[in-house]
Amino acid sequence: MLNRFRTARSIRPPENTASRPASRQKVSRRRLTVGMLVLAAAGCAAPSQPLWVRSMGNQANRLFNGGELPPMSAQEREERLAKAQTHFQIGDQVFREASRKRRDAAAKDFVKAAKQFDKAAKAHPGSAIAQDARFMQAESLFFADQLPKAEQAYAKLQKEFPNSRHNDRAAARLFSIAQYWIETERAGGSVIPVNFTDEKRPWFDVDGHGIRVLDQIRYDDPSGRLADDATMAAAVEYFRQGKYADADEFLTDLRETFTDSDHLFNAYLLGIRCKLEMYAGPKYSQLTLEEAEKLIRQTRTRFPDKMRDPEIAEQIARSAAEVDYRKAERLFVRAQYRERRREYGAARLYYQQLLDEFDKTPYAEQATTRIAAIQSYPDIPTRPLIWLTKIFPEAKRAKPLITTESGTLLR
């Protein structure tokens, strides 16, 4: 091996090392040193070599090959598997014994089992037994009521084994943890903002952690059985907190992604309410009003059976009436603005549009009154002291814009 390395080095043309900067000479020496270490550790998987040689070879392999795990010989793989099986069996035995005890008395045993499962996963990473060990570690922490650590363990399982056979069960556990945290805060939570005593809850921002877990569930497995449930639960919690834009984002995702979900109708109803709550007023954009109106039409079209319910039909009708009221308010505010500027022609147009489109709103009567009041006024206001502009014309006229051949504009 070393002879081949020297032969390959001798093929390259000689260089003038005297003219080479000192920094480049140092880099070349470092590369040569690392290359020698790689060659010396080429048989790093052989258990007969010293530990420091094997460790250095593994590090060099990860550095140059980009692999997370070093190559193992059959003997080393069997040794790791045997070690992992030993820790897994110990953890499984402790877990079973703890399951027979009362929940409060078994917490310490579940923690011991979690440590054994963690050792099993680390002994033979990436294997099937490591996958089961990660899941059992999370289960042990869950039954030990250390929910933040359990959530981290389930997340680690999803990260290391994205297509794990435990995905559904892990998602169900994460969903229950998130629901517990959210309901705890909904019930009043803790007086102290930072949690130092309760191992079931995070240190702070309990409901925020719950929403994050729900979002992670749908991110890890978008086609899973609980993806739409997690999306709806997160939207409901955001709505309860008054964060309507965040709630609308989740509800929009549910309507567009999970078209066969059991929560679809509720996503439409809650989405309409979110759009109306997001509307900032007549002086701002009416985009949310148009989106709310679109959702109202889609709800009436897609759920005719639901619309037979008088209570739901009345709720949709109230939302539609609110949209009309807000749009009429926008037109009335615009007409009032034009009227204050004495632009009576534009004001009459806005008042008339209000009467044509929203004649059933309270603003219709006010619009009729104002049209009659400004009927005799001119469309465009007369300019005061117009004779002054004739006596004192503008000193310099603005030069017209000229387009050049290159496409630029010049004066």
C-alpha positions in Angstrom: 0.0 0.0 0.0 2.8 2.4 0.9 4.8 1.5 -2.2 1.7 2.3 -4.4 1.4 5.6 -2.6 5.1 6.5 -3.2 4.7 5.5 -6.9 1.7 7.7 -7.3 3.6 10.6 -5.8 6.6 10.0 -8.1 4.5 10.3 -11.2 3.8 14.0 -10.6 6.3 16.5 -12.0 8.8 18.0 -9.5 7.9 21.4 -8.1 10.1 24.2 -6.9 9.5 24.0 -3.2 11.8 26.9 -2.5 9.4 29.3 -4.3 6.3 27.9 -2.6 5.0 30.0 0.4 5.5 28.6 3.9 1.7 28.4 4.4 1.2 26.2 1.4 4.1 23.9 2.5 2.3 23.5 5.8 -1.0 22.6 4.1 0.8 20.0 1.9 2.5 18.5 5.0 -0.9 18.3 6.7 -2.5 16.6 3.7 0.4 14.1 3.5 0.1 13.4 7.2 -3.7 12.8 6.9 -3.2 10.6 3.9 -0.6 8.5 5.7 -3.0 8.1 8.6 -5.8 7.0 6.3 -3.5 4.4 4.7 -2.2 3.3 8.1 -5.8 2.9 9.3 -7.0 1.2 6.2 -7.7 -2.0 8.2 -9.5 0.0 10.9 -12.3 -2.6 11.2 -9.9 -5.3 12.2 -10.4 -5.9 16.0 -6.7 -6.9 16.4 -5.5 -3.3 15.9 -5.1 -1.0 18.8 -8.1 1.1 19.8 -6.4 4.4 19.0 -5.6 3.2 15.5 -9.2 2.1 14.9 -10.6 5.3 16.3 -8.3 7.4 14.0 -9.2 5.4 11.0 -12.9 5.8 11.7 -12.6 9.5 12.0 -10.6 9.7 8.7 -13.2 7.6 7.0 -16.0 9.9 8.1 -13.9 12.9 7.0 -13.1 11.7 3.5 -16.1 9.5 2.6 -18.8 11.6 4.3 -20.3 8.6 5.9 -21.9 8.8 9.4 -20.9 5.3 10.3 -17.5 3.6 9.9 -17.3 0.3 8.1 -17.4 -2.7 10.4 -16.1 -6.2 9.9 -18.4 -9.2 10.5 -16.8 -9.9 13.9 -17.2 -6.3 15.1 -20.8 -6.3 13.9 -21.6 -9.4 15.8 -20.0 -7.9 18.9 -22.0 -4.8 18.6 -25.2 -6.7 18.0 -24.6 -8.9 21.1 -23.9 -5.8 23.2 -27.1 -4.1 21.9 -29.1 -7.3 22.6 -27.8 -7.5 26.1 -28.8 -3.9 27.0 -32.2 -4.4 25.2 -33.0 -7.5 27.2 -32.1 -5.8 30.5 -34.2 -2.8 29.6 -37.1 -5.0 28.5 -37.0 -6.9 31.7 -36.9 -3.7 33.8 -39.7 -2.3 31.7 -41.9 -5.4 32.2 -41.3 -5.3 36.0 -42.1 -1.7 36.1 -45.4 -2.2 34.2 -46.6 -4.5 37.0 -46.2 -1.8 39.6 -48.3 1.3 40.4 -47.6 4.3 38.1 -46.1 6.4 40.8 -43.9 3.7 42.2 -42.7 2.5 38.8 -41.3 5.9 37.6 -37.7 5.2 38.6 -37.7 1.8 37.1 -39.0 3.2 33.8 -36.1 5.7 33.8 -33.7 2.8 34.4 -35.2 0.9 31.4 -34.9 4.0 29.3 -31.2 4.2 30.0 -30.7 0.6 29.0 -32.6 1.1 25.7 -30.5 4.2 25.0 -27.3 2.1 25.5 -28.7 -0.6 23.2 -29.4 2.0 20.4 -25.9 3.5 20.7 -24.3 0.0 20.7 -25.5 -0.8 17.2 -26.8 2.4 15.6 -28.8 2.2 12.4 -29.9 -1.4 12.9 -33.3 -2.9 13.5 -32.6 -3.4 17.2 -31.6 0.3 17.5 -35.0 1.3 16.0 -36.9 -0.8 18.5 -34.6 0.5 21.3 -35.3 4.1 20.4 -39.0 3.5 20.5 -38.8 1.6 23.8 -36.7 4.4 25.3 -39.4 6.9 24.4 -42.1 4.6 25.8 -40.2 4.2 29.0 -39.9 8.0 29.5 -43.5 8.4 28.6 -44.7 6.0 31.3 -42.2 7.7 33.7 -44.2 10.9 33.2 -41.1 12.7 31.9 -43.0 14.0 28.9 -40.5 16.6 27.6 -37.8 13.9 27.4 -40.2 11.4 25.9 -41.1 13.9 23.2 -37.4 14.4 22.4 -36.9 10.6 22.3 -39.9 10.2 19.9 -38.5 13.0 17.7 -35.1 11.3 17.7 -36.7 8.1 16.6 -38.4 9.9 13.7 -35.2 11.6 12.7 -33.0 8.5 12.8 -35.6 6.2 11.2 -38.0 8.2 9.1 -39.8 5.1 7.8 -39.9 3.3 11.1 -42.6 0.7 11.7 -43.4 2.6 14.9 -44.4 5.8 13.2 -48.1 5.5 13.9 -47.7 4.7 17.6 -45.0 7.4 18.0 -47.3 10.0 16.4 -50.2 8.9 18.7 -47.9 9.4 21.7 -46.8 12.8 20.5 -50.4 13.8 19.9 -51.4 12.9 23.4 -48.4 14.8 24.8 -49.2 17.9 22.8 -52.9 17.7 23.8 -52.0 17.3 27.5 -49.7 20.4 27.4 -52.4 22.5 25.6 -55.2 21.4 27.9 -53.0 22.1 30.9 -52.5 25.7 29.9 -56.1 26.0 28.9 -57.1 25.0 32.4 -55.0 27.7 34.0 -51.5 26.3 33.8 -49.0 27.4 36.5 -48.8 30.8 38.2 -45.0 30.8 37.8 -44.0 31.4 34.2 -40.9 29.1 34.4 -41.5 25.5 35.4 -38.9 24.1 37.8 -40.7 21.2 39.5 -43.2 19.5 37.1 -41.4 16.9 34.9 -44.5 16.5 32.8 -44.3 20.0 31.4 -41.6 22.0 29.6 -39.8 24.7 31.4 -41.8 27.5 29.7 -44.3 28.2 26.9 -46.1 25.0 27.5 -48.9 25.5 24.9 -46.3 26.8 22.4 -44.4 23.5 22.8 -47.7 21.7 22.3 -48.4 23.4 19.0 -44.8 22.8 17.8 -45.2 19.1 18.5 -48.5 19.1 16.5 -46.8 20.8 13.6 -44.0 18.3 13.7 -46.4 15.4 13.5 -47.8 16.6 10.2 -44.4 17.4 9.0 -42.8 14.0 9.8 -45.7 12.0 8.3 -48.0 14.2 6.1 -50.0 11.1 5.0 -50.2 9.6 8.5 -53.5 8.9 10.2 -53.1 11.8 12.7 -51.7 14.4 10.3 -55.1 16.1 9.8 -56.0 15.8 13.5 -52.8 17.5 14.4 -53.3 20.3 11.9 -56.9 21.0 13.1 -55.8 20.9 16.8 -53.0 23.4 16.2 -55.4 25.7 14.3 -58.0 25.5 17.1 -55.3 26.4 19.7 -54.0 29.3 17.6 -57.6 30.6 17.2 -58.2 30.3 21.0 -55.0 32.4 21.6 -56.3 35.1 19.1 -53.5 34.4 16.6 -55.9 34.3 13.6 -53.3 34.6 10.9 -51.5 31.5 12.2 -54.8 29.6 12.6 -55.8 30.6 9.1 -52.5 29.2 7.7 -53.2 25.8 9.3 -56.8 25.8 8.2 -55.9 26.6 4.7 -53.4 23.7 4.7 -56.0 21.4 6.0 -58.6 22.4 3.3 -56.1 22.1 0.5 -54.2 19.0 1.6 -56.6 16.8 3.5 -59.7 17.0 1.2 -61.2 13.8 2.7 -60.7 14.7 6.3 -63.4 14.5 8.9 -62.4 18.1 10.0 -63.0 19.6 6.5 -66.4 21.2 7.2 -65.1 22.7 10.5 -62.0 24.0 8.7 -64.3 25.9 6.4 -66.4 27.3 9.3 -63.4 28.3 11.4 -61.6 29.6 8.3 -64.5 32.0 7.6 -64.3 33.3 11.1 -60.5 33.7 10.9 -60.8 35.8 7.7 -63.4 38.1 9.3 -61.2 38.5 12.4 -58.1 39.2 10.3 -59.9 42.1 8.5 -58.3 45.3 9.8 -60.9 47.9 8.9 -62.2 50.0 6.0 -58.9 51.8 5.6 -57.0 48.6 4.9 -57.1 45.9 2.2 -60.4 44.0 1.6 -58.6 40.8 0.5 -59.6 38.9 3.6 -63.2 39.9 3.0 -63.1 38.5 -0.5 -61.5 35.3 0.8 -64.2 35.0 3.4 -66.9 35.5 0.8 -65.3 32.8 -1.4 -65.2 30.4 1.6 -68.9 31.1 2.2 -69.8 30.2 -1.4 -67.7 27.0 -1.3 -69.3 26.0 2.0 -72.8 26.3 0.6 -71.8 24.4 -2.5 -69.7 21.6 -1.0 -71.8 20.8 2.0 -75.5 21.0 1.0 -76.4 18.4 3.6 -74.9 20.5 6.4 -76.8 23.5 5.2 -80.1 21.8 6.0 -79.3 22.3 9.6 -81.0 25.6 10.6 -78.3 26.5 13.1 -75.5 26.1 10.6 -77.5 27.8 7.9 -78.1 30.8 10.2 -74.4 30.9 11.1 -73.3 31.0 7.5 -76.0 33.7 6.8 -74.7 35.8 9.6 -71.1 35.6 8.2 -72.4 36.6 4.8 -74.2 39.5 6.2 -71.1 40.6 8.1 -69.1 40.5 4.9 -71.7 42.7 3.2 -71.8 45.1 6.1 -68.0 45.4 6.0 -67.9 46.0 2.2 -70.7 48.6 2.5 -68.7 50.3 5.3 -65.7 50.6 3.0 -67.8 52.2 0.3 -69.4 54.6 2.7 -66.0 55.6 4.2 -64.6 56.3 0.7 -67.7 58.4 -0.2 -67.3 60.4 3.0 -63.6 61.0 2.1 -64.5 62.3 -1.4 -67.3 64.4 0.1 -64.9 66.1 2.5 -62.6 66.9 -0.4 -65.7 68.4 -2.2 -65.3 65.8 -5.0 -69.1 65.3 -5.1 -69.2 63.4 -8.4 -66.9 60.7 -7.0 -68.9 60.7 -3.7 -72.2 60.2 -5.5 -70.6 57.2 -7.5 -69.6 55.5 -4.2 -73.0 56.1 -2.6 -74.8 54.8 -5.6 -72.5 51.7 -5.7 -73.4 51.1 -2.1 -77.1 51.3 -2.9 -76.8 48.9 -5.9 -74.8 46.2 -4.1 -75.6 46.5 -0.4 -79.1 47.9 -0.2 -80.0 45.7 2.8 -77.2 47.1 5.0 -77.7 50.0 7.5 -75.4 52.1 5.4 -77.9 52.1 2.5 -80.2 54.6 4.3 -77.3 56.9 5.1 -76.2 56.8 1.5 -79.6 57.8 0.2 -79.6 60.8 2.6 -76.2 61.9 1.5 -77.0 61.6 -2.2 -80.0 63.9 -1.7 -77.9 66.4 0.3 -75.1 66.8 -2.4 -77.3 66.4 -5.4 -77.0 70.1 -6.4 -73.3 70.3 -5.8 -70.8 70.3 -8.8 -68.9 67.1 -9.6 -65.5 68.8 -9.5 -64.8 71.6 -7.0 -64.0 75.0 -8.3 -60.4 76.1 -7.7 -60.2 79.1 -5.4 -58.2 82.2 -6.6 -57.7 80.7 -10.0 -56.9 84.1 -11.3 -53.7 84.1 -9.4 -52.4 81.2 -11.5 -52.9 83.4 -14.6 -51.0 86.3 -13.1 -48.2 84.2 -11.6 -47.7 81.3 -13.9 -45.3 78.5 -13.1 -41.7 79.8 -13.5 -40.3 76.7 -15.3 -42.4 74.2 -17.2 -41.5 70.6 -16.8 -39.8 69.2 -19.8 -41.5 66.3 -21.5 -40.0 62.8 -21.2 -38.1 61.7 -24.3 -37.4 58.0 -25.0 -33.9 57.3 -26.4 -32.9 54.4 -28.6 -31.5 52.5 -25.7 -34.9 52.6 -23.9 -33.9 55.2 -21.2 -36.0 58.2 -20.4 -34.5 61.7 -20.6 -36.0 65.2 -19.9 
